[in-house]
Amino acid sequence: MFTVQKATFDESTTARLIELSRIWADENITFGLRANTNEDLKEPCFTAVSEGEIIGYAFGHYYEREHPNSVIKKGSRCFELDELYVLPRFRSEGVGAALFRAIEKEARQNADFMTLTTATKDWRRILSFYSDGMEMVFHDAYLVKALEE
Ligand SMILES: CC(C)(COP(=O)(O)OP(=O)(O)OC[C@H]1O[C@@H](n2cnc3c(N)ncnc32)[C@H](O)[C@@H]1OP(=O)(O)O)[C@@H](O)C(=O)NCCC(=O)NCCS
């Protein structure tokens, strides 16, 4: 059982969010990820809480689109989902979806588009989560091939 709530960055919440980001970085499942500091945390932020402990979080920020693309016009109001994380032992139980839905509902009040980039190594599963589960539309991808022998 868990509940999802909007977070305020008090001392204990901030410390726990930073701790979770450290656990995430140590999992080594996301390219280029490092643990957060206070300055990295953004609002709005939602937390999933189980037995009084934060077990997952989602946060992001609003921005105005400067560079248009084929879907989003210049000047559109957007919400970037910066981070979505659930502790490994609580995964695949709907916590991530609940966090996504909560922050989506909030973003809908202020923005016309929700955007995100992902560097999750298990890209097939994360694309399935966002596109099949959360109704996000795939836009583009950055691919790399090392050419050194
Ligand atoms: C992505 C994540 C937030 C989903 O949370 P969750 O509570 O497991 O989500 P739900 O239970 O609502 O949905 C489960 C789906 O999430 C995806 N998922 C679960 N674990 C995953 C992982 N390690 N990597 C990528 N996708 C994962 C799968 O699509 C899964 O469906 P499946 O169980 O049928 O394969 C969570 O897996 C996580 O924290 N992953 C590591 C951090 C991460 O990659 N965050 C996304 C950054 S863009």
The ligand as a MOL file (V3000), in Angstrom:
LIG
                    3D

  0  0  0     0  0            999 V3000
M  V30 BEGIN CTAB
M  V30 COUNTS 48 50 0 0 0
M  V30 BEGIN ATOM
M  V30 1 C 10.3700 3.6210 -14.4620 0
M  V30 2 C 9.8360 3.4710 -13.0380 0
M  V30 3 C 9.6900 4.8300 -12.3770 0
M  V30 4 C 8.4880 2.7910 -13.1150 0
M  V30 5 O 8.0200 2.6110 -11.8040 0
M  V30 6 P 7.1470 1.3200 -11.4020 0
M  V30 7 O 6.5990 1.5540 -10.0730 0
M  V30 8 O 7.9570 0.0930 -11.6260 0
M  V30 9 O 6.0200 1.4590 -12.5330 0
M  V30 10 P 4.6750 0.6720 -12.7360 0
M  V30 11 O 4.5310 -0.4470 -11.7500 0
M  V30 12 O 3.5980 1.6800 -12.7800 0
M  V30 13 O 4.8840 0.0950 -14.1960 0
M  V30 14 C 5.7770 -0.9840 -14.3960 0
M  V30 15 C 6.5170 -0.7410 -15.6940 0
M  V30 16 O 7.5990 0.1750 -15.5210 0
M  V30 17 C 8.6920 -0.2010 -16.3790 0
M  V30 18 N 9.8730 -0.5420 -15.5850 0
M  V30 19 C 9.9120 -1.2020 -14.3980 0
M  V30 20 N 11.1850 -1.3060 -13.9770 0
M  V30 21 C 11.9630 -0.7240 -14.9320 0
M  V30 22 C 13.3580 -0.5100 -15.0760 0
M  V30 23 N 14.2660 -0.9270 -14.1700 0
M  V30 24 N 13.7930 0.1360 -16.1670 0
M  V30 25 C 12.9250 0.5740 -17.0990 0
M  V30 26 N 11.5870 0.3970 -17.0220 0
M  V30 27 C 11.1270 -0.2420 -15.9440 0
M  V30 28 C 8.2220 -1.4170 -17.1570 0
M  V30 29 O 7.6080 -0.9640 -18.3530 0
M  V30 30 C 7.1940 -1.9880 -16.1990 0
M  V30 31 O 6.2630 -2.8140 -16.8360 0
M  V30 32 P 6.4890 -4.3910 -16.7100 0
M  V30 33 O 6.5860 -4.6920 -15.2440 0
M  V30 34 O 5.2800 -4.9570 -17.3800 0
M  V30 35 O 7.7770 -4.6760 -17.4380 0
M  V30 36 C 10.7860 2.5720 -12.1920 0
M  V30 37 O 10.9410 1.3620 -12.8440 0
M  V30 38 C 12.1270 3.1580 -11.9440 0
M  V30 39 O 12.3100 3.8670 -10.9670 0
M  V30 40 N 13.1080 2.8450 -12.8160 0
M  V30 41 C 14.4360 3.3140 -12.6360 0
M  V30 42 C 14.5180 4.8050 -12.8300 0
M  V30 43 C 14.1120 5.2030 -14.2230 0
M  V30 44 O 14.5590 4.6520 -15.2140 0
M  V30 45 N 13.2530 6.2330 -14.2860 0
M  V30 46 C 12.7650 6.7920 -15.5030 0
M  V30 47 C 13.6250 7.9630 -15.8890 0
M  V30 48 S 13.1370 8.6330 -17.4880 0
M  V30 END ATOM
M  V30 BEGIN BOND
M  V30 1 1 1 2
M  V30 2 1 2 3
M  V30 3 1 2 4
M  V30 4 1 2 36
M  V30 5 1 4 5
M  V30 6 1 5 6
M  V30 7 2 6 7
M  V30 8 1 6 8
M  V30 9 1 6 9
M  V30 10 1 9 10
M  V30 11 2 10 11
M  V30 12 1 10 12
M  V30 13 1 10 13
M  V30 14 1 13 14
M  V30 15 1 14 15
M  V30 16 1 15 16
M  V30 17 1 15 30
M  V30 18 1 16 17
M  V30 19 1 17 18
M  V30 20 1 17 28
M  V30 21 1 18 19
M  V30 22 1 18 27
M  V30 23 2 19 20
M  V30 24 1 20 21
M  V30 25 1 21 22
M  V30 26 2 21 27
M  V30 27 1 22 23
M  V30 28 2 22 24
M  V30 29 1 24 25
M  V30 30 2 25 26
M  V30 31 1 26 27
M  V30 32 1 28 29
M  V30 33 1 28 30
M  V30 34 1 30 31
M  V30 35 1 31 32
M  V30 36 2 32 33
M  V30 37 1 32 34
M  V30 38 1 32 35
M  V30 39 1 36 37
M  V30 40 1 36 38
M  V30 41 2 38 39
M  V30 42 1 38 40
M  V30 43 1 40 41
M  V30 44 1 41 42
M  V30 45 1 42 43
M  V30 46 2 43 44
M  V30 47 1 43 45
M  V30 48 1 45 46
M  V30 49 1 46 47
M  V30 50 1 47 48
M  V30 END BOND
M  V30 END CTAB
M  END
